[in-house]
Amino acid sequence: MAPTIAAALGLASRTARHLIRRFRQGGQAAVMPASDRCGAATPKPPEALVPAALSPRREHPSWGAGLTRVMLRRRHPRQAPPAARALQRWSLWAGLAPAPAGRWPRPRADEQRGPIRSGR
């Protein structure tokens, strides 16, 4: 029975067997598409969180989401910071350009010493 149904609908035999089993166990409702229930509903962040999270990003355009998240955690140690991906998404929605890729180059050894002082 399953191979005939599978061939008629252009499905794999295994898919047809699973659909038949679901229909026998739960009736018509069990085989209806569930695409309206796919994906988790994303909870809305607290209203004050988004502007507070975007503020450091506006002040420091070279900061990426990871560094922004670290700085938010330092500023508000008792509050869990948003995920880095959420910060990226919010920055995009706010029209902020992505931070430049990579890290800043380390200064050379001769640049780390500071200015040369004379008179000693």
N, CA, C and O of each residue as an XYZ file, in Angstrom:
480
protein
N       0.815     -1.187      0.000
C       0.000      0.000      0.000
C       0.867      1.262      0.000
O       0.600      2.188     -0.766
N       1.907      1.313      0.855
C       2.758      2.492      0.937
C       3.507      2.753     -0.372
O       3.598      3.908     -0.789
N       4.054      1.715     -1.044
C       4.756      1.995     -2.302
C       3.836      2.584     -3.378
O       4.261      3.438     -4.157
N       2.584      2.131     -3.421
C       1.626      2.651     -4.405
C       1.322      4.120     -4.130
O       1.322      4.942     -5.046
N       1.063      4.445     -2.860
C       0.778      5.833     -2.478
C       2.009      6.701     -2.735
O       1.892      7.816     -3.244
N       3.185      6.188     -2.384
C       4.419      6.940     -2.585
C       4.628      7.257     -4.061
O       4.981      8.382     -4.412
N       4.412      6.274     -4.923
C       4.588      6.485     -6.362
C       3.575      7.497     -6.890
O       3.919      8.347     -7.711
N       2.322      7.411     -6.424
C       1.281      8.328     -6.894
C       1.555      9.770     -6.464
O       1.243     10.708     -7.198
N       2.134      9.945     -5.281
C       2.373     11.294     -4.761
C       3.797     11.791     -4.999
O       4.118     12.937     -4.686
N       4.647     10.927     -5.554
C       6.028     11.325     -5.792
C       6.829     11.452     -4.505
O       7.697     12.318     -4.386
N       6.532     10.581     -3.538
C       7.215     10.598     -2.247
C       8.087      9.364     -2.108
O       7.936      8.395     -2.852
N       8.986      9.408     -1.166
C       9.757      8.219     -0.823
C       8.834      7.249     -0.094
O       7.915      7.674      0.605
N       9.073      5.951     -0.252
C       8.234      4.939      0.407
C       8.235      5.125      1.916
O       7.201      4.969      2.566
N       9.381      5.456      2.469
C       9.470      5.651      3.918
C       8.565      6.804      4.369
O       7.896      6.699      5.397
N       8.540      7.899      3.608
C       7.683      9.036      3.949
C       6.221      8.617      3.911
O       5.444      8.981      4.794
N       5.848      7.855      2.895
C       4.461      7.387      2.790
C       4.113      6.485      3.971
O       3.017      6.594      4.522
N       5.026      5.594      4.373
C       4.766      4.731      5.534
C       4.564      5.558      6.798
O       3.664      5.276      7.589
N       5.400      6.580      6.990
C       5.264      7.433      8.179
C       3.940      8.195      8.169
O       3.287      8.328      9.204
N       3.549      8.692      7.003
C       2.271      9.411      6.910
C       1.091      8.482      7.189
O       0.134      8.875      7.857
N       1.157      7.255      6.682
C       0.083      6.282      6.937
C      -0.006      5.984      8.430
O      -1.098      5.942      8.997
N       1.150      5.777      9.064
C       1.155      5.503     10.506
C       0.578      6.691     11.288
O      -0.222      6.505     12.205
N       0.988      7.907     10.919
C       0.459      9.092     11.615
C      -1.054      9.213     11.424
O      -1.772      9.573     12.357
N      -1.534      8.912     10.219
C      -2.968      8.992      9.956
C      -3.733      7.968     10.794
O      -4.795      8.269     11.340
N      -3.186      6.766     10.889
C      -3.856      5.727     11.680
C      -3.888      6.089     13.163
O      -4.854      5.776     13.859
N      -2.840      6.743     13.644
C      -2.776      7.089     15.068
C      -3.566      8.347     15.412
O      -4.170      8.413     16.483
N      -3.576      9.345     14.533
C      -4.171     10.628     14.902
C      -5.217     11.159     13.954
O      -5.739     12.254     14.165
N      -5.539     10.409     12.909
C      -6.561     10.866     11.982
C      -6.065     11.977     11.059
O      -4.864     12.199     10.908
N      -7.020     12.660     10.451
C      -6.735     13.699      9.454
C      -5.824     14.806     10.003
O      -4.930     15.281      9.303
N      -6.056     15.212     11.250
C      -5.274     16.308     11.836
C      -3.794     15.955     11.961
O      -2.943     16.844     11.938
N      -3.485     14.680     12.092
C      -2.096     14.261     12.288
C      -1.256     14.384     11.021
O      -0.028     14.432     11.103
N      -1.891     14.434      9.854
C      -1.136     14.521      8.606
C      -1.251     15.893      7.943
O      -0.752     16.090      6.835
N      -1.899     16.829      8.606
C      -2.004     18.188      8.065
C      -0.642     18.875      8.180
O       0.116     18.594      9.108
N      -0.327     19.774      7.244
C       0.949     20.493      7.338
C       1.033     21.282      8.643
O       0.047     21.859      9.101
N       2.205     21.295      9.220
C       2.408     21.995     10.486
C       3.337     23.191     10.303
O       4.004     23.608     11.250
N       3.385     23.745      9.093
C       4.316     24.839      8.832
C       3.987     26.093      9.631
O       4.859     26.937      9.838
N       2.740     26.230     10.085
C       2.396     27.395     10.904
C       3.009     27.293     12.296
O       3.085     28.288     13.016
N       3.447     26.097     12.678
C       4.037     25.909     13.999
C       5.550     25.743     13.938
O       6.185     25.498     14.964
N       6.130     25.872     12.761
C       7.572     25.640     12.678
C       8.337     26.845     13.219
O       7.870     27.981     13.138
N       9.485     26.585     13.755
C      10.302     27.649     14.320
C       9.772     28.099     15.663
O       8.569     28.061     15.919
N      10.663     28.514     16.495
C      10.252     28.993     17.814
C       9.857     30.457     17.714
O      10.448     31.215     16.945
N       8.872     30.847     18.479
C       8.485     32.246     18.531
C       9.582     33.011     19.267
O       9.957     32.662     20.387
N      10.082     34.046     18.627
C      11.153     34.827     19.231
C      10.564     35.793     20.242
O       9.729     36.625     19.886
N      10.983     35.698     21.494
C      10.446     36.628     22.486
C      10.975     38.036     22.239
O      12.124     38.211     21.834
N      10.142     39.025     22.483
C      10.562     40.417     22.324
C      11.480     40.795     23.473
O      11.203     40.460     24.625
N      12.574     41.493     23.171
C      13.463     41.927     24.256
C      12.815     43.060     25.045
O      11.928     43.740     24.528
N      13.241     43.273     26.284
C      12.720     44.412     27.036
C      12.955     45.706     26.252
O      13.984     45.867     25.596
N      11.998     46.615     26.328
C      12.024     47.816     25.496
C      13.297     48.642     25.668
O      13.803     49.197     24.692
N      13.816     48.733     26.874
C      15.006     49.552     27.124
C      16.298     48.846     26.729
O      17.348     49.484     26.652
N      16.237     47.550     26.480
C      17.453     46.786     26.206
C      18.055     47.110     24.843
O      19.272     47.251     24.729
N      17.233     47.230     23.819
C      17.758     47.440     22.468
C      18.525     48.763     22.365
O      19.658     48.755     21.885
N      17.953     49.908     22.798
C      18.746     51.145     22.726
C      20.012     51.089     23.583
O      21.055     51.612     23.189
N      19.921     50.456     24.750
C      21.105     50.339     25.611
C      22.173     49.474     24.952
O      23.366     49.726     25.124
N      21.762     48.472     24.209
C      22.714     47.591     23.535
C      23.317     48.252     22.297
O      24.460     47.966     21.940
N      22.561     49.128     21.643
C      23.064     49.783     20.438
C      23.908     51.013     20.746
O      24.682     51.459     19.899
N      23.771     51.562     21.937
C      24.515     52.767     22.302
C      26.031     52.572     22.207
O      26.698     53.391     21.575
N      26.608     51.509     22.817
C      28.058     51.324     22.675
C      28.477     51.103     21.223
O      29.571     51.500     20.822
N      27.622     50.483     20.454
C      27.938     50.219     19.041
C      27.987     51.521     18.251
O      28.808     51.675     17.347
N      27.099     52.463     18.598
C      27.119     53.767     17.925
C      28.360     54.573     18.329
O      28.940     55.286     17.510
N      28.755     54.450     19.588
C      29.924     55.175     20.081
C      31.225     54.593     19.532
O      32.205     55.317     19.358
N      31.235     53.310     19.265
C      32.444     52.616     18.806
C      32.094     51.767     17.582
O      31.860     50.566     17.718
N      32.054     52.369     16.387
C      31.639     51.625     15.189
C      32.520     50.429     14.854
O      32.089     49.528     14.135
N      33.744     50.409     15.365
C      34.621     49.280     15.039
C      34.388     48.079     15.944
O      34.952     47.011     15.705
N      33.565     48.233     16.980
C      33.275     47.110     17.870
C      32.314     46.148     17.182
O      31.294     46.563     16.631
N      32.640     44.890     17.219
C      31.730     43.875     16.719
C      30.747     43.473     17.808
O      30.792     43.993     18.923
N      29.868     42.553     17.480
C      28.837     42.120     18.428
C      29.446     41.436     19.647
O      28.952     41.606     20.761
N      30.505     40.673     19.448
C      31.128     39.977     20.576
C      31.702     40.932     21.600
O      31.491     40.760     22.801
N      32.432     41.946     21.132
C      33.013     42.921     22.051
C      31.923     43.770     22.695
O      31.996     44.077     23.885
N      30.924     44.147     21.925
C      29.802     44.908     22.482
C      29.145     44.115     23.598
O      28.774     44.675     24.630
N      29.001     42.823     23.396
C      28.393     41.954     24.409
C      29.241     41.918     25.682
O      28.706     41.975     26.789
N      30.558     41.824     25.524
C      31.462     41.819     26.681
C      31.340     43.131     27.450
O      31.271     43.127     28.679
N      31.314     44.246     26.735
C      31.221     45.546     27.396
C      29.866     45.733     28.081
O      29.793     46.335     29.153
N      28.808     45.229     27.479
C      27.489     45.301     28.128
C      27.489     44.507     29.428
O      26.903     44.926     30.426
N      28.145     43.365     29.402
C      28.211     42.541     30.617
C      28.990     43.260     31.719
O      28.651     43.151     32.898
N      30.038     43.998     31.330
C      30.803     44.759     32.326
C      29.985     45.918     32.890
O      30.057     46.205     34.085
N      29.212     46.580     32.040
C      28.403     47.715     32.496
C      27.227     47.271     33.353
O      26.851     47.954     34.306
N      26.650     46.127     33.012
C      25.461     45.624     33.709
C      25.715     44.178     34.136
O      25.176     43.256     33.524
N      26.528     43.963     35.180
C      26.922     42.596     35.544
C      25.777     41.718     36.036
O      25.883     40.493     35.972
N      24.708     42.292     36.515
C      23.599     41.480     37.035
C      22.580     41.103     35.965
O      21.681     40.300     36.216
N      22.718     41.674     34.785
C      21.766     41.400     33.708
C      22.463     40.582     32.626
O      23.576     40.909     32.214
N      21.817     39.532     32.175
C      22.396     38.699     31.117
C      22.421     39.495     29.815
O      21.401     40.062     29.423
N      23.571     39.547     29.139
C      23.630     40.307     27.888
C      22.928     39.548     26.770
O      22.824     38.323     26.821
N      22.448     40.266     25.765
C      21.835     39.574     24.629
C      22.896     38.774     23.865
O      24.091     39.052     23.961
N      22.446     37.805     23.127
C      23.358     36.987     22.323
C      24.019     37.858     21.257
O      23.455     38.863     20.825
N      25.212     37.465     20.844
C      25.939     38.220     19.823
C      25.129     38.295     18.533
O      25.125     39.325     17.859
N      24.453     37.218     18.192
C      23.647     37.217     16.959
C      22.501     38.216     17.057
O      22.173     38.878     16.073
N      21.889     38.332     18.234
C      20.821     39.317     18.423
C      21.377     40.727     18.258
O      20.733     41.577     17.644
N      22.565     40.985     18.800
C      23.184     42.305     18.648
C      23.464     42.613     17.177
O      23.282     43.746     16.732
N      23.900     41.615     16.431
C      24.130     41.809     14.995
C      22.825     42.158     14.285
O      22.784     43.067     13.456
N      21.773     41.438     14.614
C      20.470     41.660     13.992
C      19.944     43.054     14.325
O      19.472     43.770     13.442
N      20.027     43.441     15.606
C      19.539     44.760     16.019
C      20.341     45.868     15.354
O      19.775     46.888     14.961
N      21.657     45.685     15.221
C      22.496     46.688     14.558
C      22.089     46.844     13.101
O      22.030     47.957     12.580
N      21.815     45.741     12.460
C      21.380     45.783     11.066
C      20.055     46.523     10.942
O      19.897     47.368     10.061
N      19.100     46.211     11.821
C      17.794     46.874     11.795
C      17.915     48.368     12.086
O      17.116     49.163     11.591
N      18.911     48.752     12.887
C      19.109     50.161     13.239
C      19.894     50.906     12.160
O      20.139     52.106     12.284
N      20.285     50.201     11.110
C      21.003     50.838     10.017
C      22.482     51.037     10.281
O      23.130     51.833      9.601
N      23.025     50.332     11.251
C      24.451     50.431     11.546
C      25.208     49.442     10.667
O      24.826     48.278     10.551
N      26.275     49.915     10.056
C      27.069     49.052      9.192
C      27.758     47.983     10.033
O      28.071     48.224     11.199
N      27.995     46.816      9.464
C      28.723     45.793     10.216
C      30.116     46.296     10.596
O      30.720     47.091      9.876
N      30.604     45.829     11.716
C      31.954     46.187     12.151
C      32.959     45.594     11.178
O      32.694     44.552     10.578
N      34.108     46.238     11.011
C      35.114     45.675     10.113
C      35.549     44.292     10.584
O      35.639     44.027     11.783
N      35.811     43.432      9.637
C      36.207     42.062      9.973
C      37.614     42.036     10.549
O      38.453     42.873     10.217
N      37.853     41.075     11.407
C      39.185     40.858     11.950
C      39.519     41.751     13.125
O      38.701     42.548     13.585
N      40.736     41.596     13.596
C      41.217     42.376     14.735
C      42.140     43.477     14.235
O      42.684     43.413     13.132
N      42.298     44.488     15.084
C      43.255     45.536     14.768
C      44.649     44.927     14.821
O      44.905     44.052     15.649
N      45.563     45.377     13.947
C      46.922     44.825     14.000
C      47.621     45.256     15.285
O      47.403     46.362     15.779
N      48.449     44.390     15.813
C      49.219     44.718     17.019
C      50.300     45.723     16.651
O      50.886     45.637     15.572
N      50.568     46.671     17.534
C      51.659     47.608     17.245
C      53.003     46.886     17.285
O      53.183     45.909     18.011
N      53.934     47.389     16.492
C      55.274     46.798     16.489
C      55.953     47.109     17.813
O      55.525     48.006     18.539
N      57.006     46.374     18.125
C      57.712     46.535     19.398
C      58.240     47.953     19.568
O      58.192     48.500     20.670
N      58.750     48.566     18.478
C      59.290     49.921     18.610
C      58.184     50.960     18.791
O      58.460     52.051     19.289
N      56.955     50.662     18.409
C      55.838     51.589     18.590
C      55.260     51.497     19.995
O      54.573     52.420     20.433
N      55.518     50.416     20.705
C      54.933     50.222     22.028
C      55.661     51.007     23.112
O      55.104     51.223     24.188
N      56.880     51.434     22.856
C      57.670     52.097     23.889
C      57.197     53.508     24.189
O      57.454     54.010     25.283
N      56.534     54.149     23.286
C      56.094     55.519     23.500
C      57.107     56.510     22.952
O      58.073     56.111     22.301
N      56.897     57.812     23.210
C      57.793     58.829     22.649
C      59.176     58.783     23.304
O      59.320     58.398     24.464
N      60.161     59.177     22.550
C      61.542     59.225     23.043
C      61.715     60.532     23.806
O      61.396     61.607     23.299
N      62.215     60.429     25.008
C      62.429     61.626     25.832
C      63.923     61.926     25.892
O      64.745     61.028     26.072
N      64.249     63.174     25.741
C      65.662     63.559     25.810
C      65.951     64.223     27.149
O      65.026     64.629     27.853
N      67.207     64.336     27.501
C      67.591     65.025     28.718
C      67.940     64.112     29.864
O      68.201     64.604     30.962
N      67.958     62.848     29.679
C      68.329     61.947     30.777
C      69.575     61.242     30.472
O      70.044     60.440     31.279
